[in-house]
């Protein structure tokens, strides 16, 4: 896959506000991120390359054994080989110490390879600092994460607490530096009888997009290998990690027993200083898409998870918690805010002690298995679950949707009362062990003024309700497999397709014009390069003529080209609500010029409605946005038409002629930009 990619393409930074929104002068390229490293002496590079190749060869030999146990543990070895290879190829040694640290990393990798070859794996039962690896479903690459396993953890199967700690921004902390840190530094917080999990997050992205998936893949791997109590998992972080923590808190509020974000940012508009430059606001669809990761508009969700915010009293990033405190107050919530005295951008030791003590009390109680009340807000079905409530469909995406649900008489529940806004489908679900209605003779549901009575406890193992023509009804039949409606993980926007397994599909046919051909190949190259540099992966690539049924089954397909050049694009076009040929490009009521204009979109794949297809786009935020994490939001909605005669740059893919969201049934709204 690496060779295919090559064929295609042939300092800690403080997150300041205000000035970061100012656009660079026209023609000014964005900074190179990751920045180039120092020049490694040829002799030293040759030594590291030789040792890295030895480790890679050992990995390959182990893989050839086809042993399930070896396959399971092989990523724990492969992460070391990959870290050094990426540092050599990407020129990301930033100090003489980095070069020395590379030797230690290779030592650990070679020692693990030897152990695994002999049928042992001592690191899997090791306390203290441990680095593990998993193979990501997104692109098949191995990704590292760190653990700090407390000295009192016994590996006897007794479930223990686990805190996920999101790291701060450092443009010079890639795989090599991250692994070394995780082998040598315990971090801000430690647990004596628990585990601190440190995800890499696929580099500097505030754990958004692939960085978000990384957290859950690392947690899933840790849960498969250690006895982690699902009711005692918390999230915390500082600086960029604080921003990440706010997102995980409001998006998945009933997943954690507690949250403790520090500094960072919690929204886009004020943090980037847009309130001072209202004339520079981006397109309305971009503003709507801020609601994907803005935490302050989801402050109601703090009702469901104990949260302790932290700020230094002199920290410019105190604004993040201040905004969340303000937003929580509008929902009638009081958000605890621990403030470090006479402190800038760091965690005060007294504050850390206060937070740790409060977390210990919350951990003792653990997560509430069946919350008696739920208050939940979302703008997208991407984040649609809170406790025993799952939102299945919305009236309209990117408009606030709310659910307020309460058990009737929580001590001896006999029903549920629910109020909703902008919601058209719900599922109420309790597992058998925690079903609160087991002893109830009959159960009722009051939903937006309607009453459903005479229900039994077993129905609440999965009770689906849908709203049609303004009235709710109980749904007993499974939805059609090919239903064309926005639903969880098939709701857009374009960037969402790169949050699951994806495959770039390269065109092999003739193009409608040279302008389109040049644009497509340059953008495909750029997307693959940026995935490698910013998401630390390798985009899978196949030609359109070689796509198999298994590819269609297993991947979101990123189709590059036009209907004349990409046979798969031509194959699905007649099942999309657009028209595109060598002579016509039509979206809704508007026509465009296929000799110069290109269609970009995301849509359920007609060949596999459980997967996406994408036309002509990787991640929609670009190099300019890599300079500040708060700018890393989707820049295009569900579809756009790009004028390819305007050269792409570090901010846009060209002249965006029109762009909009599809409606809830994946049809064109006919509104455009």
VOGU-3710 file (C-alpha; in Angstrom, 3 decimals, decimal comma):
1> xxxxxxxxxx> 0,000/0,000/0,000  2,883/2,317/0,736  4,253/1,874/-2,787  0,821/2,615/-4,238  0,712/5,839/-2,259  4,155/6,819/-3,584  2,971/6,161/-7,068  0,069/8,544/-6,556  1,978/11,430/-5,084  5,098/10,670/-7,168
11> xxxxxxxxxx> 7,297/23,323/19,884  4,447/23,362/21,591  1,990/25,914/20,227  -0,325/27,793/22,559  -3,863/27,895/21,230  -4,322/31,662/21,202  -7,603/33,308/20,344  -8,507/36,388/18,299  -5,569/36,598/15,895  -5,813/32,997/14,746
21> xxxxxxxxxx> -8,939/33,733/12,742  -7,234/36,334/10,578  -6,727/34,820/7,155  -3,269/34,589/5,654  -2,502/37,012/2,806  -3,508/35,728/-0,602  -0,950/33,294/-1,962  0,747/32,772/1,385  1,139/29,022/1,967  0,286/27,516/5,328
31> xxxxxxxxxx> 3,080/26,413/7,602  4,345/22,893/7,036  2,879/20,652/9,732  4,535/18,476/10,945  7,512/20,788/10,590  10,729/19,485/9,002  13,231/18,028/11,429  16,984/18,319/11,703  19,392/16,743/9,273  20,409/13,318/10,564
41> xxxxxxxxxx> 24,015/12,391/9,683  24,120/9,830/6,893  26,008/7,295/9,009  23,490/7,600/11,834  20,538/7,359/9,480  22,061/4,249/7,929  22,391/2,621/11,363  18,781/3,354/12,266  17,562/2,223/8,851  19,452/-1,063/9,151
51> xxxxxxxxxx> 18,060/-1,777/12,624  14,570/-0,771/11,533  14,773/-3,185/8,605  15,858/-5,988/10,928  12,815/-5,328/13,122  10,520/-5,123/10,089  11,858/-8,444/8,830  11,171/-10,038/12,213  7,626/-8,658/12,083  7,168/-10,146/8,617
61> xxxxxxxxxx> 8,456/-13,541/9,734  6,113/-13,539/12,726  3,184/-12,645/10,485  3,958/-15,621/8,235  3,356/-18,039/11,114  -0,413/-17,418/10,806  -0,827/-17,874/14,548  -3,936/-16,267/16,106  -2,008/-15,447/19,282  0,865/-13,896/17,357
71> xxxxxxxxxx> -1,510/-11,987/15,082  -3,236/-10,589/18,144  0,005/-9,276/19,648  1,910/-8,385/16,498  0,779/-4,703/16,497  2,536/-4,383/19,884  5,778/-5,018/17,990  4,988/-3,421/14,657  4,306/0,021/16,185  8,021/0,380/16,984
81> xxxxxxxxxx> 9,152/-0,440/13,449  6,581/1,901/11,941  7,464/4,774/14,291  11,104/4,736/13,196  10,245/4,273/9,527  7,918/7,282/9,619  10,537/9,398/11,379  13,150/8,517/8,758  10,831/8,974/5,768  9,216/12,131/7,114
91> xxxxxxxxxx> 12,378/13,757/8,477  10,811/14,210/11,917  13,791/13,872/14,245  13,692/17,220/16,044  16,685/16,901/18,375  19,778/14,871/19,001  17,832/13,256/21,826  15,193/12,067/19,339  17,922/10,235/17,442  19,144/8,596/20,641
101> xxxxxxxxxx> 15,578/7,735/21,660  15,079/5,948/18,353  17,643/3,376/19,446  15,768/2,684/22,656  12,499/2,316/20,770  14,133/-0,179/18,429  15,570/-2,028/21,429  12,083/-2,442/22,894  10,643/-3,539/19,549  13,381/-6,092/18,957
111> xxxxxxxxxx> 13,033/-7,463/22,491  9,288/-7,883/22,021  9,811/-9,567/18,652  12,185/-12,036/20,303  9,712/-12,731/23,089  6,840/-13,238/20,706  8,958/-15,571/18,605  9,544/-17,639/21,751  5,876/-17,699/22,707  6,034/-15,129/25,526
121> xxxxxxxxxx> 4,780/-11,558/25,939  5,811/-10,180/29,322  4,587/-6,659/28,533  0,973/-7,860/28,607  1,222/-8,480/32,377  3,425/-5,510/33,195  2,521/-2,673/35,542  3,866/0,845/35,146  4,497/2,370/31,723  3,369/0,169/28,832
131> xxxxxxxxxx> 2,960/0,924/25,127  0,462/-1,148/23,171  -0,703/-1,135/19,561  -3,761/-2,036/17,521  -4,582/-2,229/13,826  -7,049/0,457/12,846  -10,105/-0,394/10,826  -9,885/3,004/9,084  -6,840/2,285/6,936  -5,243/-0,908/8,251
141> xxxxxxxxxx> -2,264/0,837/9,853  -0,982/0,011/13,320  -1,443/2,809/15,856  0,185/3,119/19,291  -1,322/4,091/22,620  0,126/4,315/26,103  -0,934/2,859/29,431  0,104/3,682/32,961  -0,941/0,634/34,961  -1,045/1,219/38,693
151> xxxxxxxxxx> 1,176/-0,842/41,013  -1,857/-2,353/42,755  -3,395/-3,789/39,560  -3,200/-7,572/39,960  -4,316/-8,967/36,547  -6,553/-11,426/38,395  -9,680/-10,427/36,517  -10,871/-7,877/39,075  -12,247/-4,917/37,067  -10,402/-1,646/37,618
161> xxxxxxxxxx> -10,962/2,015/36,917  -9,635/3,473/33,656  -9,161/7,162/32,865  -8,561/8,294/29,284  -6,189/11,277/29,210  -6,148/13,474/26,098  -2,812/15,113/25,394  -1,944/18,722/24,667  -0,842/20,017/21,296  2,716/19,504/20,182
171> xxxxxxxxxx> 3,529/19,623/16,489  6,813/17,835/17,169  5,334/14,868/18,976  4,749/12,162/16,415  4,974/8,388/16,804  8,633/8,307/17,838  8,276/11,077/20,415  4,908/9,797/21,652  6,178/6,250/22,195  9,268/7,491/23,998
181> xxxxxxxxxx> 7,133/9,713/26,247  4,861/6,808/27,049  7,855/4,647/27,942  9,368/7,280/30,240  6,683/9,644/31,608  3,731/8,794/33,843  1,857/11,983/32,928  -0,248/14,407/34,941  -2,415/11,864/36,796  -1,773/8,318/38,007
191> xxxxxxxxxx> -3,970/5,667/39,614  -2,654/3,173/42,167  -5,298/0,553/41,392  -6,325/1,585/37,919  -5,173/2,367/34,410  -4,478/5,679/32,697  -4,946/5,328/28,940  -3,069/7,806/26,725  -4,231/7,764/23,085  -2,026/9,185/20,346
201> xxxxxxxxxx> -5,135/10,542/18,636  -3,402/10,369/15,256  -1,457/13,598/15,882  -2,621/17,213/16,404  -6,373/17,154/15,815  -7,916/17,551/19,291  -9,121/13,940/18,889  -11,479/14,851/16,083  -12,347/12,685/13,070  -9,758/9,869/12,888
211> xxxxxxxxxx> -8,423/11,114/16,225  -11,831/10,451/17,748  -11,980/6,970/16,269  -8,468/6,343/17,612  -9,681/6,855/21,174  -12,419/4,270/20,895  -10,219/1,793/19,031  -7,531/2,132/21,709  -10,127/1,761/24,476  -11,638/-1,275/22,771
221> xxxxxxxxxx> -8,188/-2,856/22,511  -7,429/-2,097/26,162  -10,770/-3,543/27,278  -10,033/-6,731/25,332  -6,692/-7,103/27,116  -7,324/-5,776/30,622  -10,156/-6,068/33,122  -11,562/-2,549/32,828  -14,760/-1,754/34,689  -17,173/-0,279/32,102
231> xxxxxxxxxx> -18,869/1,673/34,884  -15,635/3,323/35,977  -14,210/4,925/32,842  -13,508/8,662/32,932  -12,176/11,219/30,450  -9,763/14,046/31,164  -7,287/16,264/29,376  -5,534/19,596/29,286  -5,010/22,266/26,605  -5,751/20,600/23,256
241> xxxxxxxxxx> -6,637/17,609/25,413  -9,107/19,740/27,343  -10,839/20,610/24,091  -10,975/16,922/23,216  -12,365/16,113/26,631  -15,203/18,615/26,262  -16,177/16,920/23,007  -16,162/13,391/24,402  -18,083/14,577/27,453  -21,027/16,127/25,629
251> xxxxxxxxxx> -21,147/13,617/22,762  -21,079/10,466/24,908  -22,300/11,697/28,303  -23,460/8,390/29,777  -20,332/6,501/28,727  -18,224/7,963/31,568  -18,506/8,078/35,346  -16,834/11,512/35,271  -15,085/14,089/33,116  -12,314/16,557/33,997
261> xxxxxxxxxx> -11,377/18,895/31,142  -8,756/21,597/31,589  -8,121/24,684/29,422  -8,359/24,171/25,646  -11,430/25,471/23,844  -15,100/24,544/23,895  -16,475/26,319/20,823  -15,371/27,923/17,571  -16,845/31,404/17,214  -15,369/33,186/20,218
271> xxxxxxxxxx> -12,195/31,140/20,508  -11,158/32,067/16,976  -12,108/35,699/17,552  -14,906/35,716/15,003  -17,014/37,852/17,340  -14,466/40,606/16,667  -14,544/40,129/12,899  -18,182/39,341/12,028  -17,603/40,423/8,437  -15,268/37,452/8,034
281> xxxxxxxxxx> -17,734/34,761/9,010  -17,592/31,725/6,705  -20,475/30,305/4,677  -23,633/29,453/6,603  -23,144/25,714/6,066  -19,725/25,925/7,715  -21,273/27,706/10,681  -23,871/24,945/10,960  -21,076/22,382/10,892  -19,441/23,980/13,936
291> xxxxxxxxxx> -22,205/22,157/15,812  -20,458/18,862/15,078  -17,741/19,586/17,650  -18,812/22,729/19,528  -19,439/21,680/23,121  -21,206/24,766/24,457  -24,320/24,178/22,321  -24,534/20,715/23,916  -24,113/21,941/27,494  -27,454/20,371/28,450
301> xxxxxxxxxx> -25,743/16,979/28,127  -23,627/17,786/31,194  -26,777/16,891/33,141  -25,874/13,263/32,495  -22,217/13,160/33,581  -20,399/14,613/36,619  -17,932/17,125/35,187  -15,162/19,089/36,893  -13,669/21,884/34,805  -10,214/23,288/35,516
311> xxxxxxxxxx> -8,463/26,534/34,539  -5,505/28,564/35,682  -6,683/32,031/36,714  -4,192/33,651/34,320  -4,656/31,215/31,439  -6,048/32,677/28,195  -7,729/29,326/27,691  -9,806/29,820/30,837  -12,404/31,053/28,368  -13,257/27,420/27,485
321> xxxxxxxxxx> -14,556/26,584/30,961  -16,080/30,039/31,431  -18,176/29,533/28,301  -19,219/26,071/29,439  -20,170/27,395/32,878  -22,276/30,102/31,191  -23,889/27,624/28,798  -24,615/25,110/31,559  -26,285/27,851/33,617  -28,740/28,504/30,765
331> xxxxxxxxxx> -29,799/24,859/31,215  -30,200/25,235/34,976  -26,949/23,369/35,648  -24,112/24,341/37,962  -20,759/23,262/36,530  -17,946/22,959/39,101  -14,916/24,993/38,002  -11,655/24,513/39,883  -9,356/27,508/39,331  -5,618/27,359/39,951
341> xxxxxxxxxx> -4,387/30,489/41,770  -1,738/32,670/40,142  -1,471/30,074/37,371  -1,100/30,417/33,619  -1,217/27,451/31,214  -0,615/24,543/33,566  -2,363/22,518/36,258  -1,809/23,866/39,756  -0,726/21,074/42,165  -3,367/21,998/44,758
351> xxxxxxxxxx> -6,056/21,998/42,083  -4,881/18,625/40,852  -5,254/17,236/44,360  -8,790/18,635/44,665  -9,795/17,138/41,322  -8,239/13,743/42,114  -10,090/13,562/45,431  -13,437/14,377/43,805  -12,828/11,831/41,073  -12,049/9,146/43,655
361> xxxxxxxxxx> -15,447/9,715/45,288  -17,213/9,584/41,911  -15,311/6,431/40,947  -16,405/4,726/44,127  -20,031/5,235/43,116  -19,365/4,495/39,440  -21,510/5,281/36,458  -25,272/5,100/36,953  -26,438/2,021/35,049  -30,015/3,275/34,562
371> xxxxxxxxxx> -30,261/7,057/34,851  -33,694/7,988/36,222  -33,683/11,114/34,029  -32,022/11,986/30,739  -31,452/15,387/29,189  -29,905/15,154/25,751  -29,237/17,531/22,853  -27,691/16,749/19,488  -27,449/18,320/16,053  -26,617/15,112/14,204
381> xxxxxxxxxx> -27,326/11,402/14,323  -23,575/10,871/14,516  -24,074/11,445/18,234  -27,475/9,986/18,946  -27,296/7,938/22,140  -27,646/8,850/25,801  -28,277/6,167/28,416  -31,346/4,182/27,466  -32,418/6,648/24,747  -31,293/6,395/21,125
391> xxxxxxxxxx> -32,434/8,973/18,579  -33,061/7,173/15,286  -34,134/10,070/13,056  -34,368/13,843/13,093  -36,737/16,370/11,636  -33,744/18,240/10,232  -30,006/17,825/10,709  -27,882/20,678/12,085  -30,866/22,087/13,968  -30,918/21,363/17,686
401> xxxxxxxxxx> -32,790/18,193/18,643  -33,708/17,529/22,272  -34,986/14,637/24,354  -36,068/14,929/27,987  -36,964/11,549/29,443  -37,840/10,501/32,994  -38,741/7,259/34,701  -42,123/7,534/36,371  -41,581/6,909/40,096  -37,872/5,955/39,835
411> xxxxxxxxxx> -37,975/3,893/43,049  -40,524/1,532/41,507  -40,817/2,524/37,850  -44,080/2,007/36,035  -43,407/4,025/32,935  -41,558/6,797/31,144  -42,456/10,359/30,220  -40,665/11,884/27,226  -40,652/15,281/25,584  -38,872/15,797/22,270
421> xxxxxxxxxx> -38,050/18,528/19,794  -36,915/17,957/16,180  -36,955/14,188/16,732  -38,898/11,762/14,519  -37,614/8,395/15,687  -36,605/6,939/19,072  -35,550/3,636/20,575  -35,897/2,916/24,306  -33,561/0,124/25,332  -32,669/-1,563/28,629
431> xxxxxxxxxx> -30,658/-4,750/28,931  -32,298/-7,605/30,815  -30,072/-7,213/33,844  -30,930/-3,526/34,305  -34,507/-3,415/33,055  -36,291/-1,177/35,599  -39,730/-2,521/34,672  -39,160/-6,173/35,557  -41,615/-6,005/38,488  -44,183/-3,764/36,805
441> xxxxxxxxxx> -47,454/-5,393/35,768  -47,829/-2,989/32,885  -45,773/-0,081/31,634  -46,800/3,160/29,972  -44,958/5,688/27,842  -46,060/9,287/27,638  -44,485/10,824/24,550  -45,129/14,440/23,545  -48,662/14,273/24,954  -49,493/10,826/23,551
451> xxxxxxxxxx> -49,931/7,852/25,879  -48,930/4,273/25,098  -50,174/1,957/27,841  -50,423/-1,760/28,492  -46,797/-2,423/27,576  -44,731/-5,163/29,200  -41,169/-5,148/30,496  -39,749/-7,314/27,703  -40,779/-4,752/25,086  -38,276/-2,336/26,602
461> xxxxxxxxxx> -35,353/-4,482/25,581  -35,847/-2,511/22,340  -38,947/-0,362/21,942  -38,927/1,652/18,724  -41,185/4,631/18,146  -41,563/6,737/15,004  -43,359/9,985/14,237  -45,485/10,145/11,105  -47,724/13,041/10,118  -47,262/14,567/13,551
471> xxxxxxxxxx> -48,225/11,428/15,509  -46,039/8,880/17,283  -46,534/5,145/16,826  -44,836/1,976/18,056  -42,834/0,326/15,278  -42,846/-3,466/15,272  -41,340/-4,191/11,853  -37,644/-3,826/11,056  -36,873/-1,009/8,608  -36,084/-2,040/5,012
481> xxxxxxxxxx> -32,410/-2,770/4,518  -32,195/-0,347/1,594  -34,141/2,517/3,222  -32,881/5,864/1,999  -32,928/8,054/5,084  -30,289/9,701/7,182  -29,359/7,465/10,095  -26,534/6,933/12,569  -23,169/6,784/10,761  -24,918/7,467/7,452
491> xxxxxxxxxx> -25,862/11,091/7,971  -22,947/13,028/6,463  -21,170/15,359/6,073  -18,374/14,355/3,680  -15,744/14,033/6,420  -17,799/11,365/8,184  -16,906/8,844/5,477  -13,320/8,889/6,725  -14,369/7,869/10,228  -14,760/4,242/9,159
501> xxxxxxxxxx> -12,891/1,922/6,822  -12,388/3,715/3,509  -10,790/3,072/0,134  -9,608/5,577/-2,490  -10,793/4,534/-5,958  -8,526/5,864/-8,710  -9,984/6,598/-12,173  -8,520/4,858/-15,230  -10,678/6,276/-18,041  -10,674/9,465/-20,083
511> xxxxxxxxxx> -11,721/12,769/-18,531  -14,273/15,282/-19,746  -11,578/17,957/-19,873  -7,949/18,616/-19,033  -8,991/21,077/-16,287  -11,032/18,397/-14,540  -8,296/15,791/-14,988  -5,614/18,037/-13,491  -7,809/19,042/-10,573  -8,823/15,463/-9,738
521> xxxxxxxxxx> -5,293/14,081/-9,731  -3,938/17,001/-7,699  -6,734/16,753/-5,128  -6,421/12,971/-4,868  -2,691/13,367/-4,302  -3,280/16,078/-1,726  -5,899/14,052/0,141  -3,634/11,003/0,358  -0,660/13,109/1,429  -2,633/14,939/4,101
531> xxxxxxxxxx> -4,058/11,699/5,449  -0,510/10,427/5,791  0,890/13,576/7,397  -2,063/14,650/9,521  -3,791/11,388/10,368  -0,609/9,303/10,380  -2,051/6,628/8,141  -1,905/5,285/4,604  -4,969/5,715/2,427  -5,847/2,426/0,756
541> xxxxxxxxxx> -5,929/2,763/-3,034  -7,311/0,662/-5,886  -8,165/1,408/-9,487  -11,834/1,578/-10,444  -11,502/-1,473/-12,694  -10,264/-3,668/-9,838  -12,973/-2,985/-7,233  -14,468/-6,227/-5,871  -17,681/-7,141/-4,092  -15,626/-7,416/-0,901
551> xxxxxxxxxx> -14,408/-3,824/-1,349  -17,991/-2,629/-1,748  -19,001/-4,612/1,327  -16,151/-3,555/3,594  -15,282/0,065/2,803  -16,623/3,524/2,266  -15,566/4,197/-1,315  -13,909/7,532/-2,110  -14,422/7,806/-5,878  -12,132/10,181/-7,750
561> xxxxxxxxxx> -12,826/11,486/-11,229  -15,939/12,027/-13,326  -18,459/9,594/-14,853  -16,308/9,261/-17,974  -13,096/8,477/-16,097  -14,352/6,413/-13,145  -16,460/3,397/-14,077  -17,768/2,935/-10,527  -18,965/6,522/-10,427  -20,814/5,966/-13,687
571> xxxxxxxxxx> -22,298/2,752/-12,303  -23,995/4,456/-9,331  -24,911/7,856/-10,756  -28,366/6,930/-12,009  -29,342/6,134/-8,407  -28,288/9,541/-7,058  -30,405/12,731/-7,042  -27,985/14,477/-9,428  -27,193/14,332/-13,132  -23,634/14,258/-14,447
581> xxxxxxxxxx> -22,374/13,400/-17,909  -19,884/14,789/-20,416  -22,471/17,391/-21,454  -24,547/18,060/-18,324  -24,004/18,552/-14,611  -27,230/19,245/-12,744  -27,923/19,486/-9,018  -31,482/20,433/-8,111  -32,604/23,345/-10,259  -29,109/24,464/-11,255
591> xxxxxxxxxx> -26,903/23,471/-14,167  -23,113/23,610/-14,262  -20,399/23,124/-16,863  -18,906/19,593/-16,743  -15,896/20,817/-18,721  -14,797/22,905/-15,743  -16,993/21,972/-12,762  -16,640/18,917/-10,526  -19,176/17,395/-8,187  -18,153/16,611/-4,615
601> xxxxxxxxxx> -20,599/14,702/-2,415  -21,268/12,041/0,196  -24,166/9,590/-0,188  -25,215/6,092/0,890  -23,645/3,706/-1,591  -26,405/2,337/-3,862  -24,368/-0,870/-4,138  -24,233/-1,210/-0,329  -26,590/1,139/1,552  -24,753/0,476/4,821
611> xxxxxxxxxx> -21,675/2,249/3,466  -20,917/5,653/1,979  -19,692/6,692/-1,399  -17,840/9,993/-1,730  -17,058/11,887/-4,899  -13,729/13,717/-5,112  -12,875/14,564/-1,529  -10,792/13,534/1,404  -11,064/15,491/4,644  -12,544/18,871/3,761
621> xxxxxxxxxx> -10,441/21,009/6,091  -7,041/21,834/4,667  -3,480/22,925/5,464  -4,464/26,371/6,783  -6,664/24,662/9,358  -3,867/22,423/10,612  -2,332/25,468/12,303  -5,085/25,675/14,929  -7,227/22,843/16,250  -10,374/24,931/16,552
631> xxxxxxxxxx> -10,326/25,446/12,787  -10,424/21,693/12,206  -14,112/21,499/11,430  -15,827/20,299/8,241  -15,545/22,878/5,477  -18,067/21,307/3,096  -21,546/19,867/3,814  -23,078/16,901/1,928  -22,436/18,165/-1,594  -20,626/20,924/-3,451
641> xxxxxxxxxx> -19,805/21,969/-7,002  -16,219/23,131/-7,507  -14,976/25,300/-10,369  -11,673/23,624/-11,277  -10,375/26,575/-13,309  -9,698/28,320/-9,995  -6,599/26,752/-8,493  -6,953/24,960/-5,136  -5,002/26,395/-2,233  -4,356/25,740/1,445
651> xxxxxxxxxx> -7,868/26,921/2,355  -10,232/25,759/-0,406  -10,349/23,148/-3,191  -11,087/25,895/-5,732  -14,054/28,161/-6,321  -17,028/26,643/-4,488  -19,923/27,487/-6,786  -22,616/25,933/-4,612  -22,816/23,684/-1,570  -25,550/22,388/0,714
661> xxxxxxxxxx> -26,858/19,498/2,783  -29,148/16,818/1,454  -32,461/16,541/3,280  -33,323/13,734/5,714  -34,173/11,455/2,787  -30,942/12,211/0,920  -32,631/14,443/-1,630  -31,491/17,836/-2,939  -32,984/20,769/-1,049  -32,714/23,056/-4,080
671> xxx> -31,356/25,828/-1,941  -27,648/25,702/-2,696  -25,130/27,974/-1,065
//
